[in-house]
Amino acid sequence: RYTRKIESLTSSGREMEKSAALSKLPRRPYFVGREQELKIIMQSLQPNSRTFIIGIEGIGGVGKSALAIEVSYRCVENDLFGSVIWISAKESILTLHGIEPIIPEAKTLSDILITIGTNLGNPTIGNLSIKDQINRAYNLLARRSTLLVLDNFESLSKNEQREALEFLRNSPMTLKVIITSRERVSEGQIIRLQGLSFEESNALLDWESQQKHIQLTKDQSKQLITLTGGLPLALLWVQGQVAALGYSVTQVLDKLSLDADVPILQYCFNHSWNLLGQAEAKKLLFILALQPDAVSRTALKEIAGVESNDTFENAISELLQLSLIEQEPDRDYFSILPLTRRFVRSQFAGSRKFIKQAELKTAQYYVRLLAQKSSFKEWRGYDDLLLDRNNILGVAQWCYKSIQKWQAKTGALTKQARNIAEILVQIGMHFGSVLWQRAYWYDRMTLTHASLTAAKLLADWKSVSTFARNIAWIYFYQGDYLRALHWAEESLSATTKTEDKLLIAAAKRLLGTVELRLGNFERSEALLMDVLDTSGEFADDDYGIYSKGFAEYGLGDLEYERGNNKKAKQWYQKALDTWKDPARKDPIRHISLALNGLGFVALREKRYEDAKRLFMEGIQSAEEFGRLDELARGQLGLASVYLETGEDLKTSLMMITDSIESFQRLGMQYEIQKSQALRDQILKAQPQILTAE
């Protein structure tokens, strides 16, 4: 029975790891040809091959990145590497006016090392010196087989290229590297790409024709392949121009014949733009270009202000026919390619009035969306809300920059700037809690700092206190107690300008919890007992019950640290009972904390069956609510039970490994160290587990 259970858990874990790995890669395009190149590369990536750097070379648009993407997906699908890391150094794209800059993912060796660290569970690697970053990266890479893809390597300076190659030369044998570049790579095996063959180009055109419901004659296809030299990027984009209703294929080919190199794509973009017959279609493109991710049909229609459904659908249809937008296959969202976005943004100058209106209406739309879906009662729908995470964060960034711009210009908070500041505060309030519950702590930290700035400008001291408290909690959970103390005190200080007793209690509860971790038990107890008294005045208020439960939970932690198991158990049980109070609309959200607290008390008292039951219930609650930190704590506790009883060391190792990954994602340093120590104990108790894996 246990064997089947372990096999099921292992299989499920592998599939989740694959999905997670694939989600970090660029979107997989339709791929055709390159069979010989694929065969050579896949052979060189095998563990028994002595090749460790593969350079994919060729001119722009020839398909270097597409080939690297295909190889990366195949490696993940075939479990060839423990990790696949993609880093792009691209810093410019071709636009209507020539070369236009974009922000690269990496410009230096340090950027590369930080990305490696982030992907391999050490997001704070950037805090180290460059020498220590290199050593830490080597240590991380040595722990698991890794494929590193450096895309657009030629965009790095010569000095950075030399430093990157020097780093790669001395890397552990567990690492293999693919480099794409327009220039010759001085290291490793070279794969030189030419244009697709005639047959391969035809296959690509046939597939694209089926998607766009158009038909090219054999002569048109032959002329197109000849003019583009079989460059995949040019083939696909010209096909998009042909997709316009009533547009002549011959005319597109005549334009393309002026220049077969990639820059001619700019002329094709401009021509498509001019083909747009409806003003609404351009409005939709503007809105899509303003946002970093795909946008829902509802958002597009509302922000654009298109009242007629027929007009809106016709505009969408026109954009789809021209391949200027894409519809997400599994949801009613629309997106544009980065190159399309760049082109559209170059057209903003002629429509500044609409752009300004669209920026504000986009912010207002997402604030309304958050107000509807971000309350604690709606937590089961948080995952749907997170589909718009990057767009919401993009709006917050726009708000922050707008406020800074207005202040620099006028030195005062104008009516318009005040309106935008209020929007930013609302985003910080509503979306911050979503990011916290769904473990996007670094995003929450950035958002909260921006929102705090806006709240201070508005003299909104309730929000100032809340944002300072939010920042402190992140530092607390990540083990930076001194910074947490600073922000906790700032939060409490801000509450002195309010008369909100529960808000004051929340700041004191935070401060008491931080003092506990700093070893100041008496002050911690005084603060938490004060919070408990205040919360009792709001017995019928959900936030009052919430506050009471956390005060009781904090007192449980205090007694646990003091070694008083009996009192710790009593406080944890009180917290559990409080959070299950019928007056609360939803008793599930926080009970995992109390269950885990009771579990650790039972574990310390060697009541293993009770501990096992409590941790399992805590894990179930945390999974349902989406609390990654409490899920990891429950896994840590259950793994400890299995180790101490010797019941199931293999499952124990699997659980502690999962918890370490979760703690590393969240940056919870104390828990990381504790979990790694437990993992070492498990391996020491039965070292054959490691060899069996």
C-alpha positions in Angstrom: 0.0 0.0 0.0 2.8 2.4 1.0 4.7 1.6 -2.2 1.7 2.5 -4.4 1.1 5.6 -2.4 4.8 6.7 -2.8 4.7 5.9 -6.5 1.6 8.0 -6.9 3.0 10.9 -5.0 6.3 10.7 -6.9 4.6 10.6 -10.2 2.4 13.5 -9.3 5.4 15.4 -8.0 7.3 14.9 -11.3 4.4 16.1 -13.4 4.1 19.2 -11.2 7.9 19.8 -11.5 7.6 19.4 -15.3 4.7 21.9 -15.5 6.6 24.3 -13.3 9.7 24.0 -15.5 7.8 24.4 -18.7 6.0 27.5 -17.4 9.4 29.3 -16.9 10.3 28.8 -20.6 9.3 31.0 -23.5 6.2 30.0 -25.4 6.8 27.0 -27.6 6.2 28.0 -31.3 5.2 25.6 -34.1 8.4 24.0 -35.1 9.4 22.5 -38.4 12.7 21.1 -39.8 16.1 21.2 -38.2 16.0 17.5 -37.7 19.8 17.0 -38.2 20.6 19.9 -35.9 18.2 18.6 -33.3 19.8 15.1 -33.4 23.3 16.5 -33.0 22.3 18.8 -30.1 20.3 16.1 -28.2 23.2 13.7 -28.5 25.6 16.3 -27.2 23.3 17.0 -24.2 23.4 13.4 -23.1 25.2 12.8 -19.8 27.9 10.6 -21.4 28.8 13.3 -23.9 31.9 15.4 -23.3 30.4 18.4 -25.0 29.2 21.0 -22.5 28.8 24.2 -24.6 26.8 24.3 -27.8 26.7 27.5 -29.9 23.8 28.0 -32.2 24.8 30.7 -34.8 23.0 32.5 -37.6 21.6 35.7 -38.8 18.6 37.4 -37.2 15.3 35.7 -37.9 16.8 32.4 -38.9 15.4 30.6 -36.0 18.2 30.3 -33.4 15.9 31.0 -30.5 13.1 28.7 -31.8 15.6 25.8 -32.0 16.8 26.5 -28.5 13.2 26.6 -27.2 12.4 23.3 -28.9 15.5 21.7 -27.4 14.6 23.0 -23.9 11.1 21.6 -24.1 12.3 18.2 -25.2 14.9 18.2 -22.4 12.1 18.9 -19.8 9.8 16.3 -21.3 12.4 13.6 -21.4 13.7 14.4 -17.9 17.2 15.0 -19.3 18.0 17.7 -16.7 16.9 18.5 -13.2 16.6 22.2 -14.2 16.4 24.2 -17.4 17.2 27.9 -17.1 16.5 30.4 -19.9 18.2 33.8 -19.9 17.9 36.3 -22.8 20.4 39.2 -23.3 18.3 40.7 -26.1 18.4 44.5 -25.7 17.0 45.8 -29.0 14.3 44.9 -31.6 13.6 46.1 -35.1 10.9 48.7 -35.3 9.4 50.9 -38.0 12.2 53.4 -37.4 15.1 50.9 -37.1 16.6 49.6 -33.9 14.6 50.2 -30.7 15.9 49.3 -27.3 14.3 46.9 -24.8 15.2 46.0 -21.3 17.4 42.8 -21.4 17.0 40.1 -18.8 20.8 40.0 -18.4 23.6 42.5 -19.2 26.3 41.3 -16.9 27.7 38.1 -15.4 26.0 39.1 -12.1 22.6 39.2 -13.8 23.2 35.7 -15.1 24.3 34.5 -11.7 21.2 36.0 -10.0 18.9 34.3 -12.5 20.7 31.0 -11.8 20.3 31.5 -8.1 16.7 32.4 -8.3 15.8 29.4 -10.4 17.8 27.0 -8.2 16.3 28.2 -4.9 18.6 31.0 -3.8 16.8 34.3 -4.7 19.1 36.4 -2.4 22.3 35.5 -4.3 22.5 39.1 -5.6 23.3 40.3 -2.1 26.7 38.7 -2.3 29.9 39.9 -3.8 30.6 38.8 -7.4 33.2 36.3 -6.2 30.8 34.8 -3.7 28.0 34.9 -6.3 30.2 32.7 -8.6 31.0 30.3 -5.8 27.4 30.1 -4.7 26.3 29.5 -8.3 28.8 26.7 -8.7 27.5 25.1 -5.5 23.9 25.3 -6.6 24.7 23.9 -10.1 26.7 21.1 -8.6 23.6 19.8 -6.8 21.6 19.0 -9.9 22.0 18.6 -13.6 21.2 21.9 -15.3 20.8 23.1 -18.9 21.5 26.8 -19.2 20.4 28.6 -22.3 21.9 32.0 -23.0 19.9 33.7 -25.8 21.2 36.6 -27.9 24.7 36.3 -26.4 26.1 38.8 -28.8 24.1 41.6 -27.0 26.5 41.3 -24.1 29.6 43.5 -24.2 32.9 41.7 -25.2 34.1 42.0 -21.6 30.9 40.5 -20.2 31.1 37.7 -22.8 34.6 36.9 -21.7 33.6 36.9 -18.1 30.6 34.7 -18.8 32.7 32.2 -20.8 35.3 32.1 -18.0 32.5 31.3 -15.5 31.2 28.5 -17.8 34.7 27.0 -18.4 35.1 26.4 -14.6 31.5 25.3 -14.0 30.7 21.8 -12.6 30.2 18.8 -14.9 26.5 18.9 -14.0 26.0 22.0 -16.3 25.5 22.0 -20.0 25.0 25.3 -21.9 23.3 26.4 -25.2 24.3 29.8 -26.5 22.5 31.5 -29.3 24.3 34.3 -31.1 24.6 36.2 -34.4 28.4 36.1 -33.9 30.7 33.2 -33.8 30.9 31.6 -30.3 34.5 30.9 -29.4 33.7 27.9 -27.2 32.2 24.4 -27.7 30.3 22.8 -30.5 29.0 25.0 -33.3 25.6 24.6 -34.9 25.4 27.0 -37.9 21.8 27.7 -39.1 20.8 28.6 -42.6 17.3 29.3 -43.9 14.8 26.5 -43.9 14.8 24.3 -47.0 12.1 24.8 -49.6 10.1 21.8 -48.3 10.4 22.9 -44.7 9.4 26.4 -45.6 6.3 25.1 -47.4 5.4 23.0 -44.4 5.5 26.1 -42.2 3.4 28.1 -44.7 0.9 25.3 -45.0 0.4 25.1 -41.2 0.1 28.9 -41.0 -2.4 29.0 -43.9 -4.7 26.5 -42.0 -4.6 28.6 -38.9 -5.4 31.8 -40.8 -7.9 30.2 -43.3 -6.1 31.6 -46.3 -4.6 30.0 -49.4 -1.4 30.8 -51.3 -0.9 29.6 -54.8 2.3 27.5 -55.4 3.9 30.4 -57.3 3.2 32.8 -54.4 4.6 30.4 -51.9 7.7 29.8 -54.0 8.2 33.6 -54.5 7.8 34.2 -50.7 10.3 31.5 -49.8 12.8 32.8 -52.3 12.5 36.4 -51.2 12.8 35.6 -47.5 15.6 33.0 -47.9 13.6 30.6 -45.8 13.8 32.8 -42.7 11.1 31.6 -40.4 10.3 34.9 -38.9 9.8 36.6 -42.2 7.7 33.8 -43.5 5.3 34.0 -40.6 5.0 37.7 -40.6 4.4 38.1 -44.3 1.7 35.4 -44.0 0.1 37.6 -41.4 -0.1 40.5 -43.8 -1.7 38.3 -46.4 -4.4 37.4 -43.9 -6.1 40.8 -44.3 -9.5 40.6 -46.1 -9.3 41.7 -49.7 -5.6 42.4 -49.5 -3.4 41.3 -52.5 -0.8 38.7 -51.9 1.1 40.1 -54.8 1.3 43.5 -53.2 2.8 42.1 -50.0 5.4 40.2 -52.0 6.2 43.2 -54.1 6.9 45.2 -51.0 9.0 42.4 -49.5 11.0 42.1 -52.6 12.7 45.5 -51.9 14.8 43.8 -49.2 15.0 40.1 -48.2 16.7 40.9 -44.8 14.9 41.2 -41.5 14.5 45.0 -41.4 11.9 44.8 -44.1 9.5 43.5 -41.5 9.2 47.1 -40.3 7.6 48.0 -43.5 5.1 45.1 -43.2 4.1 46.2 -39.7 3.4 49.7 -41.0 1.4 48.4 -43.9 -0.7 46.3 -41.6 -1.3 49.2 -39.3 -2.6 51.2 -42.3 -4.9 48.4 -43.3 -6.8 48.7 -40.0 -10.1 50.2 -41.1 -11.7 50.6 -37.7 -10.5 53.2 -35.1 -11.6 50.7 -32.5 -9.1 48.1 -33.7 -6.3 50.6 -33.1 -7.7 51.4 -29.7 -7.6 47.7 -28.8 -4.0 47.5 -29.9 -3.1 50.5 -27.9 -4.6 48.9 -24.8 -2.8 45.7 -25.3 0.5 47.5 -25.9 0.0 49.3 -22.5 -0.1 46.1 -20.6 2.6 43.4 -20.2 0.4 40.4 -20.3 -2.7 39.1 -22.1 -5.9 41.1 -21.5 -9.4 39.6 -21.1 -12.2 40.3 -23.5 -14.1 42.0 -20.8 -11.2 44.3 -19.9 -10.5 45.3 -23.5 -14.1 46.2 -24.2 -14.6 48.2 -21.1 -11.3 50.1 -21.2 -11.8 50.9 -24.9 -15.3 52.2 -24.3 -16.8 50.2 -27.2 -20.5 49.9 -26.5 -21.6 47.9 -29.5 -20.9 44.2 -29.4 -20.8 44.0 -33.2 -18.3 46.8 -33.5 -16.1 45.2 -30.8 -16.2 41.7 -32.4 -15.5 43.1 -35.8 -12.4 44.9 -34.5 -11.2 41.7 -32.8 -11.8 39.8 -36.0 -9.8 42.3 -38.1 -6.8 42.1 -35.7 -6.9 38.3 -35.6 -6.9 38.2 -39.4 -3.9 40.4 -39.6 -2.0 38.4 -36.9 -1.6 41.5 -34.9 -3.1 39.8 -31.8 -3.4 36.2 -30.6 -6.2 34.6 -28.7 -5.3 32.4 -25.7 -6.4 28.8 -26.5 -7.7 28.0 -23.0 -9.2 31.3 -21.9 -10.9 34.4 -23.4 -7.8 36.6 -23.3 -5.9 38.3 -26.1 -2.2 39.1 -26.4 0.3 40.6 -28.8 3.9 39.6 -29.5 6.7 41.8 -28.0 7.7 43.0 -31.4 4.1 44.0 -32.2 3.9 45.8 -28.9 7.0 47.8 -29.7 5.7 48.8 -33.0 2.3 49.8 -31.6 3.9 51.9 -28.9 5.9 53.8 -31.6 2.4 55.0 -32.8 1.4 56.5 -29.5 2.5 60.0 -30.4 -0.4 60.6 -32.7 -3.0 59.4 -30.1 -1.7 60.9 -26.8 -5.2 61.9 -25.6 -6.5 58.4 -26.0 -3.4 56.9 -24.4 -3.7 59.0 -21.3 -7.4 58.2 -21.0 -6.7 54.5 -21.5 -4.0 54.5 -18.8 -6.4 55.9 -16.3 -9.3 53.7 -17.4 -7.0 50.6 -17.2 -6.1 51.5 -13.6 -9.8 52.1 -12.7 -10.8 48.8 -14.3 -8.4 46.8 -12.3 -9.3 48.6 -9.1 -12.9 47.7 -9.6 -11.9 44.1 -10.4 -9.9 43.9 -7.2 -12.8 45.4 -5.2 -15.0 42.6 -6.5 -12.6 39.6 -6.1 -10.0 40.3 -3.6 -11.9 40.3 -0.3 -11.1 37.5 2.2 -14.5 35.9 1.4 -13.4 35.5 -2.2 -10.1 33.7 -1.5 -11.2 30.6 -3.5 -11.1 32.8 -6.6 -7.7 34.3 -6.0 -6.1 32.1 -8.7 -8.4 33.6 -11.3 -7.4 37.1 -10.2 -3.8 36.2 -10.4 -4.2 35.7 -14.2 -4.0 39.5 -14.3 -1.1 39.7 -11.8 1.4 41.4 -14.1 -1.1 43.8 -15.6 -2.2 44.8 -12.1 1.4 45.3 -11.0 2.0 47.2 -14.2 -0.9 49.6 -13.3 0.6 50.1 -9.9 3.9 51.0 -11.5 2.2 53.5 -13.8 0.5 55.0 -10.8 3.8 55.4 -8.9 5.6 56.9 -11.8 2.7 59.3 -12.5 2.8 60.5 -8.9 6.5 61.0 -9.1 6.2 62.9 -12.4 3.5 65.2 -11.0 5.5 66.0 -7.9 8.6 66.8 -9.9 6.6 69.0 -12.2 4.5 70.9 -9.7 6.0 70.2 -6.3 2.4 69.7 -5.0 -0.2 67.0 -5.0 -2.7 68.0 -7.7 -6.2 66.8 -7.9 -5.3 64.3 -10.7 -2.2 63.1 -8.8 -4.3 62.6 -5.6 -6.8 60.5 -7.6 -4.0 58.3 -8.9 -2.4 58.1 -5.4 -5.8 56.9 -4.1 -5.9 54.2 -6.8 -2.4 53.0 -5.9 -3.4 52.8 -2.2 -6.5 50.7 -3.1 -4.3 48.4 -5.3 -1.9 48.0 -2.4 -4.7 47.2 0.0 -6.6 44.8 -2.1 -4.0 43.0 -4.2 -1.4 43.0 -1.5 -3.4 40.4 0.5 -3.8 38.3 -2.6 -0.1 38.3 -3.2 0.6 37.4 0.4 -1.8 34.5 0.5 -0.5 33.1 -2.8 3.2 33.5 -1.8 4.2 36.3 -4.2 6.0 37.9 -1.3 8.6 39.8 -3.4 5.9 41.3 -5.6 4.0 42.3 -2.5 7.1 44.0 -1.0 7.6 46.1 -4.2 3.9 47.0 -4.4 3.6 47.8 -0.7 6.6 50.2 -0.8 5.0 52.1 -3.7 1.6 52.1 -2.0 3.2 53.4 1.2 4.6 56.3 -0.6 1.2 57.2 -2.0 -0.5 56.8 1.5 2.0 59.2 3.1 1.3 61.8 0.4 -2.4 61.5 1.2 -1.7 61.5 4.9 -3.8 58.3 5.1 -2.3 57.1 8.3 -4.5 53.9 8.5 -3.0 52.8 5.2 0.5 53.9 6.2 0.2 51.7 9.3 -1.1 48.8 7.3 1.5 49.0 4.6 4.3 49.4 7.2 2.9 46.3 8.9 2.8 44.4 5.7 6.4 45.1 5.0 7.4 44.1 8.6 5.6 40.7 8.2 7.5 39.8 5.1 10.8 40.6 6.8 9.7 38.7 9.9 8.9 35.5 7.9 12.1 35.8 6.1 14.0 36.0 9.3 15.2 39.6 9.1 13.9 40.5 12.6 15.7 43.8 13.0 14.2 45.2 9.8 10.9 43.7 10.9 11.2 45.5 14.2 11.9 48.8 12.5 8.8 48.5 10.3 6.7 47.2 13.2 7.5 50.3 15.2 6.8 52.5 12.3 3.4 50.8 11.9 2.6 51.4 15.6 3.8 55.0 15.3 1.4 55.6 12.4 -1.5 54.2 14.4 -1.1 57.0 17.0 -2.6 59.3 14.4 -5.7 57.2 14.2 -8.4 56.1 16.7 -8.8 52.7 15.3 -8.4 50.2 18.2 -8.2 47.1 16.0 -5.6 48.8 13.8 -3.5 49.7 16.9 -4.0 46.1 18.1 -2.7 44.7 14.8 0.5 46.8 15.1 1.0 45.7 18.7 0.4 42.1 17.7 3.1 42.4 15.1 5.5 44.0 17.4 4.9 41.4 20.1 5.6 38.6 17.6 8.8 40.2 16.5 9.9 40.8 20.1 9.3 37.1 20.7 11.8 36.1 17.9 14.3 38.6 19.4 14.0 36.8 22.8 12.2 39.6 24.6 9.6 37.3 26.0 8.2 39.7 28.7 7.6 42.6 26.3 6.2 40.1 23.8 3.7 38.7 26.4 2.6 42.2 27.5 1.9 43.3 23.9 0.0 40.1 23.0 -2.1 40.2 26.1 -3.0 43.8 25.4 -4.1 42.8 21.9 -6.2 40.0 23.4 -8.0 42.4 25.7 -8.7 44.8 22.8 -9.9 42.1 20.5 -12.4 41.0 23.2 -14.2 44.3 22.7 -15.0 43.3 19.1 -16.3 39.8 19.7 -18.8 39.9 16.8 -16.5 41.6 14.3 -14.7 39.2 11.9 -11.5 41.2 12.1 -11.8 41.3 15.9 -12.1 37.5 15.9 -9.2 37.3 13.5 -7.1 39.5 15.7 -8.0 37.5 18.8 -7.0 34.2 17.2 -3.6 35.6 16.2 -3.0 37.0 19.6 -3.7 33.5 21.1 -1.6 31.9 18.5 1.3 34.3 19.2 1.0 33.4 22.9 1.2 29.8 21.9 4.4 30.4 20.1 5.7 32.3 23.1 5.0 29.4 25.5 6.4 26.9 23.0 9.7 28.9 22.9 9.7 29.0 26.7 9.4 25.2 26.7 6.0 25.2 28.4 4.2 22.6 26.3 1.0 22.6 28.4 0.4 26.3 28.1 1.5 26.4 24.4 -1.1 23.6 23.7 -3.8 25.6 25.5 -3.1 28.8 23.6 -3.0 27.0 20.2 -6.2 25.3 21.0 -7.8 28.6 21.9 -6.7 30.1 18.6 -8.1 27.1 16.7 -11.5 27.4 18.5 -11.5 31.2 17.9 -10.9 30.9 14.2 -13.6 28.3 14.0 -16.1 30.7 15.7 -19.5 30.6 13.9 -19.5 34.4 13.6 -16.7 34.1 11.1 -17.9 33.8 7.5 -15.1 31.5 6.6 -13.3 29.3 9.2 -10.8 27.7 6.9 -8.4 30.6 6.2 -6.1 30.4 9.3 -6.7 27.2 11.1 -3.6 25.6 9.5 -1.4 27.8 11.8 -3.1 26.5 14.9 -3.1 22.9 13.7 0.6 23.0 12.9 1.3 24.7 16.3 -0.6 21.8 18.1 1.3 19.4 15.9 4.7 20.6 17.0 3.7 20.5 20.6 2.5 16.8 20.2 5.8 16.1 18.3 7.8 17.5 21.2 5.8 15.3 23.7 6.3 12.3 21.4 2.6 11.9 20.9 3.3 10.8 17.3 -0.2 9.7 16.3 -1.7 13.0 17.4 1.2 14.9 15.7 0.7 13.0 12.5 -3.1 13.7 12.5 -2.6 17.4 13.3 0.0 18.0 10.6 -2.1 16.2 8.0 -5.1 18.3 8.9 -2.9 21.4 8.8 -1.5 20.5 5.4 -5.1 19.9 4.1 -6.2 23.3 5.3 -3.1 25.1 4.0 -3.6 23.4 0.6 -7.2 24.4 0.4 -6.5 28.0 1.4 -3.3 28.2 -0.7 -0.9 29.1 2.2 2.4 27.9 0.9 4.3 28.8 4.1 2.0 26.8 6.3 1.9 23.9 3.9 5.6 23.8 4.1 5.6 24.0 7.9 3.1 21.1 8.0 5.4 19.1 5.6 8.3 19.8 7.9 6.4 18.6 10.9 5.1 15.4 9.2 8.6 14.6 7.9 9.9 15.0 11.5 7.2 12.5 12.7 8.2 10.0 10.0 11.9 10.3 10.9 11.4 10.0 14.7 9.2 6.9 14.3 11.2 5.4 11.4 7.8 4.8 9.8 8.4 6.0 6.3 11.8 7.7 5.6 11.4 7.9 1.9 8.1 9.8 2.2 9.8 11.9 4.9 12.6 12.8 2.5 10.2 13.7 -0.2 8.2 16.0 2.1 11.2 17.8 3.5 12.5 18.3 0.0 9.2 19.9 -1.0 9.2 22.1 2.1 12.7 23.3 1.4 11.7 24.3 -2.1 8.8 26.3 -0.7 10.8 28.0 2.0 13.4 28.9 -0.6 10.8 30.4 -2.9 9.6 32.5 0.1 13.0 33.4 1.4 12.3 32.0 4.9 15.9 31.6 6.0 15.3 30.1 9.5 12.9 27.5 8.1 15.3 26.7 5.3 18.1 25.9 7.7 15.8 23.9 9.9 14.5 21.9 7.0 18.0 21.2 5.5 19.2 20.0 8.9 16.3 17.6 9.1 17.0 16.4 5.5 20.6 15.7 6.6 19.3 13.7 9.5 17.0 11.6 7.2 19.9 10.8 4.9 22.1 10.0 7.8 19.5 7.6 9.2 19.1 5.8 5.9 21.7 6.9 3.3 20.5 4.3 0.7 17.5 6.5 0.1 19.8 9.0 -1.8 21.4 6.3 -3.9 18.0 4.7 -4.6 16.9 8.0 -6.1 
